[in-house]
């Protein structure tokens, strides 16, 4: 014997009342198609097909890397694609003097270094690729390649260890090689010393350029000093962690992970006129006086350009 339903209560179940149950499959398909067009544009089907082909090829191992581990396809399709909106929308990078970079053949890009976290190198990579269609091969400190995950990503993005042998081999092969001679002293300097260049080491990058006869292109970057204003350091903890410094900024570690979001400063990057080295004999790369003079010329060129760009910039965030 069944009991009659209480007044006002229907015979529907929880499953019947589920919010997704009443939406037909055709409506779901139309909604997904509309969203795909909104995100990927009218040719979303073609782009999706290309992505599936790309993904299948990656999973099956049908891709190539060079002798240094550089994965050009992955770098261009994903890494640079992630960096591009940051360059264009967040830092609003303005690029000048791109014509000073050779369109083919080897060249050495020498830049100031700043920012607490080396975003300047990443923005330089995407800027050169977007403006010139060439890949920049950064030279990195050994600490970068000792770090798990970071080292692997750096290799796949085209970076290699900052040693003269690798640098000269890439330059002879016609690559664009990037070097930041200030090293950790540059990115780890306090905010009070912003845009004041640190020592450029012993000029190993100049020796490599002289041996290979490639031009040296000075690069000056303004804007990176303000993304993480370094106001302090914890050297004891940094030593325990095996890192050159542990930064304290106005927002980190006070705000935790939120303090890692870079401030949206306005960036100006300018490639200066190339300094030619092909007039020298390769053996002159062992002349310490010549190496010192060329190193000083590159450093002074970058420093003076930084001062000029700072004078032209309307405001830090303008």
N, C-alpha and C positions, 0 to 999 in steps of 0.2 A: 504494500500500500504506500503510495507516494504522498508526500506532504505537499500541499499547495504552496506556491511562492507567496511570500509576505507581500502585502500591498506596496507598490512603488519600486519593487525590486525585480529586474529583468532576469532572463535566463542566460545572459552572456557571461563568458568566462574571462579570466585575466588575459588569456591568450588572445581572445577576440578584441579586447580593449587595447592591445599593444599599439603604440603610436605609429609603428612602421607597417603594420599589417594592412592598413587601408590604402597604402600607396601602391599603385600598379607598377609592375616591372618596367613598362614602357616609360612611365614618368621618371623613374630612377635613371634610365638610360639617357633620356633627354636632359635631365639635370646634369649628369656627368659630362655629356657632350658640350653643354653650354659652359660648364666650368673649364673644361679643357680649352675651348676657344678663347675664353677670357684670359687664361694664363699663358697659353702657347700660341695664340693667334689662329687665323683661319686655316693654316696648314698644319694643324695639330696632329692629324693622322700621319702625315709624312714624317714629322719630327718624332713621333712616338715609334714609328717603324724603324727609323734610323737609330734611335736609342736602343731598341730591342736587339738590332743587329750588332750594335756596339757592345752591349752587355753580353750577348752570346759569345762574341769573339774574345772578350776579356776573360770570361769564365773558362773558356776552352784553351786559354793561353796563346791565342793567335795574335800576339802583338810583340813589338820589339823594343829593346832598350839599348842604349849605346854602352861603350866600355866603362863608363862612369856610373851607370845606372839611371841615366836620364830617360824618362818616359815622356816623349814629346806629346803624344796623343792625350794621355791622361792630364798632363799639365795644361794644355791648351783648352781641353773640353771641360775640365772641372776646376782645377786650382785657379786658373786665371779667371774663369767665369765667376767664381766665388769672390775673388778680390775686386773685380771690375766695379760692382755697385759701391763698394767701400771707397774706391778711388774717385768715382764720379759723383756720388751723392753725399758721402760723409765728409771726405777731405777736400772734395772739389779741386783735384790736382790740376794745376795749370802748367803745361809743359812748354818750355822754350828751348830753342837751339837744337831741335831734333836733327836738323840738316847737318850738324857737325859730326854725327855718327855715320860712318861709311855704310852704304847700302849692301855691301858685300865685303868679304875678307875679314881678317882678324883685327881687333881693336881692343884696347884696355880702358874700361870705364872706371875712373877713380873718384870716389865720392866721400863727402863728410858723413859721419855716422852719429845718430842721435835717436832719442825716443824711448829709452829704458827697455822697451821691447823692440827689436829691429824691424818695425813696419816699413822703414824707409827703403830697405832692400826689396821688399815685396812690391811696394808701389812703383819702384823703378823698373822692376821686371815687367809688370803689366803695362806700364806706360810705354816702354820701348816696343813691346809686342804690338800694342794697339796703334802706335804712331808709325812704326817702321816695318812691322811684320817679322822682326827678328827675335830670336831667343837670347836672353842674357844668362850667362853661366856664372853664378856667384861663386866666389871662393870663401869658404867658411872655416871658422876655428874648429879645432879637433873636438872641443866640448860639444858642439852641435851634433856631431856624428856619434858621440858616445851616449846621447840621450835617446832612450827608447821612443819609438814612434816618430819623434821629431827628426831623428837622423834619417830614417827611412823615407819620410816625406821629402826631406831636403834633397836626398839623392835623386828621387823620382822627379823633382822639380828642376833638376839640372845643376844643383850645387855639387861642389867637390872640395876636398881638403885644400886649404891654403898652403900649397907647397909649390916651389918653382917648377918642378918637373911636370906636374899636371897642368899648371898654368901655361907653360911654354908649349906643351904638346897641343893644347886646345887652340892657342893663338896661331900656331903653325897650320892648324887644320881650318883656319878661317872663322873661328868662333868669336863672339863678343863675350869678353870675360869681365866680370865686375869685382872690384876689390874695395874694401873699406879699411884703409890702413890704420885708423884710430883704434880699431878693434873694440874690446869691451870697455876701454877707457873712454871711448866716445859715447856709447849708449848709456854708460853708467855714471856720467858726470852730473853733478848737482845742477839744479835749475839756475842757480846764480851764475854758473859758467856757460850758460847756453850760447851756442854759436861761436864759441871760442875753441878753435881746433886744438886737439891734443897732438902729441908727437906722432909722426908718420912711420915710426919704427926705423929700420936700417935701410929702407928703400929697396927691398927685394922685388917689389912690383916693377920698379924702374929697370932693374937688371933684366927681368924677364922681357920687358918691352924692347930693350936694347938688343938682346940676343935674337929676337924674332923680327925686329924691324917694323913693329906695328905702331900706329899712332896711339898716344895717350889722350883720352878725352876727359877733362876735368868736369865733375858734376857737383853742383851746389844745390842742397835741398833745404828749404825753409818751411817750417810748419811742424816737422816731426818732434821738435823739442817740447812742444806744448801738449802733446797727446797724453803723456803721463809725467807731469812735472815732478821731478825727483827732489824731494825735500829731506830725505834721510836714508839711512842704510843700517842693516843689522849684520855687521861683519862676522860676528861669532857664529850666528846661525847659518850664514852663507857658507862659512868654512865647513861646518858640519854637513851641509847639503851638497858640498862640492861645486858650488856656483860662485862666479866672481863677485856677486853682490846680491843682496836681498833688498829690493827697493821699498821705500815708504813714500807714498804720494799723498796728496790731500784726500784721496778717496780709498786708497788701499794701504793696509788691510781693514781700515775702519768700516767700509761698506761691504766687505766680503767679496764674493764673485762680481757684484755690480761695480766694484772699484776697478775691475779689469776692462771695462768699456772705455775705449780711448775717447778723449775729448775731440769734438769736431772742428779742429783747427783748419785754417785755410792754407793749402800747400802751394808753393812755387818751386818748381825744379827746373834748373837751367843747365844745359850741356854747353860747355865752353868750346872755344876753338881748339882743334886737335894740336897737340904738341908732337911734332914729327920726330921719329927716331931712326928713320931709314938712312939718314945722312951719316950715321955713325957706323963704325965697324963693329961686328959682333963681339970682338975681343975687348972692346972698350967697356963692356958690361962689368968687367972686373976692376975697373978704375974707380976706387972709392970716392975720389973727388968729383968726378963726373956724375956718378950716381947721386951723391949728396946735392949737387947743384940742380939737377933735374928734379929730384924729389922736392927740394925747396921751392922750385918754380911752380910745380903742381900745387903744392900746399898753399903758397901765397895767392895763386890764381883763385883757388876755391875760397879762401878766406875773404879776399876782397869782394868776390861776387856775393858771398853771404851778406856782407855789410850793405852792399848796394840793394839786394833784394829785400832786406829788412827795412830799408828806407822807403822802398816802393810799396810795401805791403800796408794797406790802409789800417787794418787791425788784425789781431790774432785770429779772430773768428769771422772776419769780414770777407 
